[in-house]
Amino acid sequence: AIHNDYIGINIPEMIDINTILPKTEKRNLKAITDEKEIKIIYKLLEEYPGYEITKLALKFLALTALRPGNVQKLEVEWIKNNMIVFPANAMKIKKEFRLPLTDTLKNIIQEALKINKKSKYLFPAITDKNKHLSENTLNLAHKRLGIVEHNAHGWRSAFATICYEKQKEHGFSSEVIETQLAHVIGSKVTRAYMRSDFLEERRKLLEWWEKFLTN
């Protein structure tokens, strides 16, 4: 309008956006980090009465503390012997991520492959094998079990909180914990010199986490 001489002033520049738009409040995602409660929740997931593929995805999510989207979209071809290699474009940090596999995680994968014989996804949607499970499916599964203060993403908070609280017990550094959460660690300089992704340490940490949940 200014360019075509329809108006002589730029009206939007005169608007105070901060006055018009309400301030947003940061809210924590639903997550239970109490030791006893989180063990009860995991036990409920193990006894989930719905579709088996959903139950397997729920257990995989809880035991790995991955982002729900990474579990949902996990492709069979990414599975390599004792690990899963997520390509950079599948990760929020835009960097390849190697997930170490414990014996339990391997068993979950084998059970899922028995059910899933045609889909490229390890955890396909129930109604369409060409699609993956949705995060809504995982969240609804929690609600179906009566879990209302904890959802799919909450497993990351539970894992992080308890692993830090129990650091003396399992003995692994914050770098190992943060790497398992697929977080960016340190400054650019630090990352330039840090070549390790602590694969074996993370495998042992996940074994500790599993024993913690099932004890």
Secondary structure, 3 states (H helix, E strand, C coil): CCCCCCCCCCHHHHCCHHHHCCCCCCCCCCCCCCHHHHHHHHHHHHCCCCCHHHHHHHHHHHHHCCCHHHHHCCEHHHEECCEEEECHHHCCCCCCEEEECCHHHHHHHHHHHHHCCCCCECCECCCCCCCECCHHHHHHHHHHCCCCCCCCCHHHHHHHHHHHHCHHHHCCCHHHHHHHCCCCCCCHHHHHHCCCCCHHHHHHHHHHHHHHHHC
